[in-house]
Amino acid sequence: MARIRTVKPELFRHEKLQDLEQENPGKHVMLIFIGLLTQCDKNGVFQWKPRQLKLDILPFLDFDMGNSLALLWEKRLVLKMVHEGKEYGFIPTFKDHQRISGKEAQEKSKYPQPSEMTEEFTEGSNGEATGKQQGAQEREREREREREREGEKNCAEPEESGTPPAVLVPDIVETVIISIPLIKKDGFFDVTQADIDQWQDTFPAVDVFQCLKEIRQWNTDQPTKRKTATGIRAHISKWLAREQNKGGRSSPRAAPPPQIRPTTVSQARVMEDDAMARSLLEKKYGTFNKGNSVGSNSTSAHPVQIQEAQRGRAGGAD
């Protein structure tokens, strides 16, 4: 039963195959080679039965399938194998270009594996007469060794030399300052100090850290409106831009300018702070009531006290 196989673009630039096609017009060796891929099992093995292959590959064209197979065999694009008296064909490059998957990969091989068969050689190929040799097995093993060597080259440790091996420096992990909840599958968005510094530079009038705490609370309280990992940064930027347009909240918040409090009656008078003048007099002589009487220790204001208060209001001595 024929199988669906992959044909790569590189096949149509195969010089050896095209030369063979050009040297043998009417033999259709390129199309036959492609057709043989569909007749192979998962190991690249097919039955060497030219008449039956002709029924599956170009059945309506007049040519000799046996001759075309012999041309491919002579150029070793396919190999002819024998196992228990039965003839098989094998495409050596099959596994390099086909990826077997699904049910076929789990099934048992339809035909004997190449390593179990004996290869036949055409007369003149490799300078030998036609005969049977255990060549396919050795070729398959050599190919496996080639792949292993390639893998070892890619994974090889550096050789000892005068130059010390490069030291891998681990990436510096930044401390997470605040985490904002995202949709369930995305977890949390971790904000680092570098993120905060970048936003603060972009939105200088905004208290970025305070806004981030508000964004975290907003997403915590509204789980159905949480953002994705790819959308959270845009969400934060829009929030900060909105705060910036409102006039912002600077970070850190600027403290109000210190108030200059007078320490003498004359200073209080200059600043027109009657309340402070009264406070200074009360601190010195006791509490005045509305009738300018002294506090609990006196029932009326002392003349000196009243006179001093009056002088203070007139800008006199302290």
C-alpha positions as CSV (number, residue, x, y, z in Angstrom):
1,M,0.0,0.0,0.0
2,A,1.4,3.4,-1.0
3,R,2.1,6.0,1.6
4,I,2.1,9.8,1.6
5,R,5.7,11.0,1.6
6,T,7.5,14.4,1.7
7,V,9.3,15.8,-1.3
8,K,11.7,18.6,-0.4
9,P,12.6,21.4,-2.8
10,E,16.2,20.3,-2.7
11,L,15.3,17.2,-4.7
12,F,14.7,19.2,-7.8
13,R,18.3,20.5,-7.6
14,H,19.8,17.0,-7.3
15,E,22.5,17.1,-9.9
16,K,23.2,13.4,-10.0
17,L,19.6,12.6,-10.5
18,Q,19.1,15.3,-13.2
19,D,22.2,14.1,-15.1
20,L,20.8,10.6,-15.1
21,E,17.5,11.9,-16.4
22,Q,19.1,13.9,-19.2
23,E,21.4,11.0,-20.2
24,N,18.4,8.6,-20.4
25,P,15.5,10.3,-22.0
26,G,12.2,8.4,-21.8
27,K,13.3,6.4,-18.7
28,H,11.6,8.9,-16.3
29,V,14.1,8.2,-13.6
30,M,13.3,11.4,-11.6
31,L,9.6,10.7,-11.4
32,I,10.2,7.0,-10.6
33,F,12.6,7.9,-7.8
34,I,9.9,10.1,-6.3
35,G,7.3,7.4,-6.8
36,L,9.5,4.8,-5.0
37,L,9.3,7.0,-1.9
38,T,5.6,6.2,-1.7
39,Q,6.2,2.5,-2.0
40,C,8.7,2.3,0.9
41,D,8.0,1.2,4.4
42,K,9.1,3.3,7.3
43,N,12.8,2.2,6.8
44,G,13.0,3.1,3.1
45,V,12.6,-0.5,1.9
46,F,10.4,-1.6,-1.0
47,Q,9.8,-4.8,-2.9
48,W,11.9,-5.1,-6.0
49,K,9.1,-6.1,-8.4
50,P,9.3,-4.0,-11.5
51,R,6.0,-5.2,-13.0
52,Q,4.1,-4.4,-9.9
53,L,5.9,-1.1,-9.4
54,K,4.9,-0.2,-12.9
55,L,1.2,-0.5,-11.9
56,D,1.7,2.1,-9.1
57,I,4.2,4.5,-10.8
58,L,3.4,6.0,-14.2
59,P,1.2,3.1,-15.4
60,F,0.0,4.9,-18.5
61,L,3.5,5.7,-19.9
62,D,5.3,3.3,-22.2
63,F,8.7,2.4,-20.7
64,D,10.5,-0.4,-19.1
65,M,10.4,-0.1,-15.3
66,G,13.2,-2.8,-14.9
67,N,15.6,-0.7,-17.0
68,S,14.8,2.5,-15.1
69,L,15.3,0.7,-11.7
70,A,18.7,-0.6,-13.0
71,L,19.8,2.9,-13.9
72,L,19.0,4.1,-10.3
73,W,20.7,1.1,-8.9
74,E,23.8,1.6,-11.1
75,K,24.2,5.2,-9.7
76,R,23.5,3.8,-6.2
77,L,20.5,6.1,-5.7
78,V,18.7,2.9,-4.7
79,L,20.3,-0.4,-3.5
80,K,19.2,-3.9,-4.4
81,M,19.0,-6.2,-1.5
82,V,18.3,-9.9,-0.9
83,H,16.7,-11.5,2.1
84,E,15.7,-15.2,2.3
85,G,15.6,-15.4,-1.5
86,K,13.4,-12.4,-2.0
87,E,14.6,-9.2,-3.7
88,Y,14.0,-5.7,-2.1
89,G,15.1,-2.2,-2.9
90,F,16.4,0.3,-0.4
91,I,16.7,4.1,-0.6
92,P,19.8,5.0,1.5
93,T,18.8,8.6,2.0
94,F,15.2,7.8,3.0
95,K,15.4,8.6,6.7
96,D,17.4,11.7,6.1
97,H,14.4,13.3,4.3
98,Q,11.3,11.6,5.7
99,R,9.8,12.0,9.2
100,I,7.7,8.9,10.1
101,S,5.1,9.6,12.7
102,G,1.6,8.6,13.9
103,K,0.4,5.0,13.6
104,E,3.1,4.0,11.0
105,A,5.9,4.9,13.5
106,Q,4.3,2.5,16.1
107,E,3.7,-0.4,13.6
108,K,6.2,-3.2,12.9
109,S,8.3,-2.8,9.8
110,K,6.5,-4.2,6.7
111,Y,9.7,-5.5,5.2
112,P,13.1,-6.8,6.6
113,Q,15.3,-4.0,7.9
114,P,18.4,-3.1,5.7
115,S,20.7,-4.4,8.4
116,E,19.2,-7.9,8.1
117,M,19.6,-8.1,4.3
118,T,22.5,-8.7,1.9
119,E,23.3,-6.1,-0.7
120,E,23.8,-7.0,-4.4
121,F,26.2,-5.0,-6.6
122,T,26.0,-4.3,-10.3
123,E,28.9,-5.3,-12.5
124,G,31.4,-2.5,-12.5
125,S,30.1,-0.7,-9.5
126,N,33.0,-0.3,-7.0
127,G,35.2,-2.3,-9.5
128,E,33.6,-5.6,-8.5
129,A,31.7,-8.3,-10.3
130,T,28.1,-9.0,-9.5
131,G,27.9,-10.7,-6.1
132,K,26.3,-10.6,-2.7
133,Q,27.9,-8.8,0.2
134,Q,27.0,-7.6,3.6
135,G,27.3,-4.0,2.6
136,A,24.0,-2.4,3.6
137,Q,24.5,-3.3,7.2
138,E,28.0,-1.7,7.3
139,R,26.7,1.4,5.5
140,E,23.9,1.8,7.9
141,R,26.2,1.5,10.9
142,E,28.6,4.0,9.3
143,R,25.8,6.4,8.9
144,E,24.9,6.0,12.5
145,R,28.5,6.6,13.6
146,E,28.5,9.7,11.4
147,R,25.4,11.0,13.2
148,E,27.0,10.2,16.6
149,R,30.2,12.0,15.7
150,E,28.2,15.1,14.6
151,G,26.4,15.0,18.0
152,E,29.6,14.7,19.9
153,K,31.1,17.7,18.1
154,N,28.1,19.8,19.0
155,C,28.2,18.7,22.6
156,A,31.9,18.3,23.1
157,E,33.5,19.9,26.1
158,P,36.3,22.4,25.5
159,E,39.8,20.9,25.2
160,E,42.4,21.7,27.8
161,S,44.7,24.5,26.6
162,G,46.5,27.5,27.9
163,T,43.3,29.6,27.7
164,P,41.0,29.0,30.7
165,P,37.5,28.0,29.8
166,A,34.9,30.7,29.7
167,V,33.1,31.2,33.0
168,L,29.3,31.4,32.7
169,V,28.1,34.3,34.8
170,P,24.5,33.8,36.0
171,D,22.0,36.5,35.1
172,I,21.3,39.0,37.9
173,V,17.8,38.5,39.1
174,E,16.2,41.7,40.0
175,T,14.1,42.0,43.2
176,V,10.4,42.1,42.7
177,I,8.9,45.2,44.2
178,I,5.2,44.5,43.6
179,S,3.2,41.8,41.9
180,I,0.0,42.5,40.0
181,P,-2.5,39.7,39.5
182,L,-3.3,38.7,35.9
183,I,-5.8,36.4,34.3
184,K,-5.7,32.9,35.8
185,K,-3.5,31.2,33.2
186,D,-0.9,34.0,33.3
187,G,-0.5,34.3,37.1
188,F,1.2,37.5,38.2
189,F,3.1,40.4,36.6
190,D,6.2,41.1,38.7
191,V,7.3,44.7,38.7
192,T,11.0,45.4,39.4
193,Q,12.8,48.6,40.4
194,A,14.0,49.0,36.8
195,D,10.4,49.1,35.7
196,I,9.5,51.7,38.2
197,D,12.4,53.9,37.3
198,Q,11.5,53.7,33.6
199,W,7.9,54.7,34.3
200,Q,9.0,57.4,36.7
201,D,11.2,58.9,34.0
202,T,8.3,58.8,31.5
203,F,5.7,60.2,33.9
204,P,7.7,62.5,36.2
205,A,4.6,64.2,37.8
206,V,3.1,60.9,39.0
207,D,3.8,58.9,42.1
208,V,4.4,55.7,40.2
209,F,4.7,53.3,43.2
210,Q,1.4,54.6,44.6
211,C,-0.3,54.1,41.3
212,L,1.0,50.6,41.0
213,K,-0.5,49.8,44.4
214,E,-3.8,51.1,43.1
215,I,-3.5,49.1,39.9
216,R,-2.8,46.0,42.0
217,Q,-5.9,46.6,44.1
218,W,-8.1,47.3,41.1
219,N,-7.1,44.0,39.5
220,T,-7.5,42.1,42.8
221,D,-11.0,43.5,43.2
222,Q,-12.1,42.9,39.6
223,P,-10.9,39.4,38.6
224,T,-13.0,39.4,35.4
225,K,-11.3,42.5,34.1
226,R,-7.7,41.4,34.8
227,K,-5.2,41.8,32.0
228,T,-3.0,39.2,30.2
229,A,0.8,39.0,30.4
230,T,1.1,40.7,27.1
231,G,-1.5,43.5,27.9
232,I,-0.5,44.5,31.4
233,R,2.2,47.0,30.5
234,A,-0.2,48.9,28.2
235,H,-2.7,48.9,31.0
236,I,-0.2,50.4,33.4
237,S,1.0,53.0,30.9
238,K,-2.5,54.2,30.2
239,W,-3.2,54.4,34.0
240,L,0.0,56.5,34.6
241,A,-0.7,58.7,31.5
242,R,-4.2,59.5,32.8
243,E,-2.7,60.5,36.2
244,Q,-0.1,62.6,34.4
245,N,-2.8,64.4,32.5
246,K,-4.7,65.2,35.7
247,G,-1.7,67.0,37.0
248,G,-0.1,64.0,38.6
249,R,1.0,63.1,42.1
250,S,4.7,63.7,42.4
251,S,6.9,61.1,44.0
252,P,7.9,61.5,46.7
253,R,5.2,64.0,47.8
254,A,6.6,67.4,48.5
255,A,6.3,68.5,52.1
256,P,4.6,71.9,52.7
257,P,6.9,74.8,53.2
258,P,7.7,75.4,56.9
259,Q,5.8,78.1,58.6
260,I,7.8,80.9,60.3
261,R,6.3,81.4,63.7
262,P,7.1,84.7,65.5
263,T,8.8,84.6,68.9
264,T,8.2,88.2,70.2
265,V,5.2,90.4,70.4
266,S,6.7,92.9,68.0
267,Q,7.2,90.2,65.4
268,A,3.7,89.1,65.9
269,R,2.5,92.6,65.4
270,V,4.5,93.0,62.2
271,M,3.0,89.8,60.9
272,E,-0.4,91.0,62.0
273,D,-0.8,87.9,64.1
274,D,-2.9,89.1,67.0
275,A,-3.6,85.6,68.1
276,M,0.2,85.0,68.5
277,A,0.6,88.2,70.5
278,R,-2.2,87.1,72.8
279,S,-0.6,83.7,73.1
280,L,2.8,85.2,74.1
281,L,1.2,87.5,76.7
282,E,-0.8,84.6,78.1
283,K,2.3,82.5,78.4
284,K,4.1,85.2,80.3
285,Y,1.3,86.5,82.6
286,G,-1.5,83.9,82.5
287,T,-4.7,83.5,80.5
288,F,-6.7,86.5,79.5
289,N,-10.5,86.4,79.1
290,K,-12.5,88.4,76.7
291,G,-12.5,91.3,79.1
292,N,-8.6,91.2,79.3
293,S,-8.7,89.7,82.8
294,V,-5.9,87.5,84.0
295,G,-6.5,83.7,84.4
296,S,-7.4,81.8,87.5
297,N,-4.9,83.6,89.7
298,S,-6.3,87.1,89.0
299,T,-9.7,88.7,88.6
300,S,-8.5,91.7,86.6
301,A,-5.6,92.6,84.3
302,H,-2.5,94.2,85.9
303,P,-1.9,97.7,84.5
304,V,1.6,96.7,83.5
305,Q,0.3,93.8,81.6
306,I,-2.2,95.9,79.7
307,Q,0.3,98.6,79.1
308,E,2.8,96.1,77.7
309,A,0.2,94.6,75.5
310,Q,-0.7,98.0,74.2
311,R,3.0,98.8,73.5
312,G,3.4,95.5,71.7
313,R,0.4,96.3,69.4
314,A,1.8,99.8,68.8
315,G,5.1,98.3,67.7
316,G,6.9,99.2,71.0
317,A,9.5,97.2,73.0
318,D,9.3,93.4,73.3
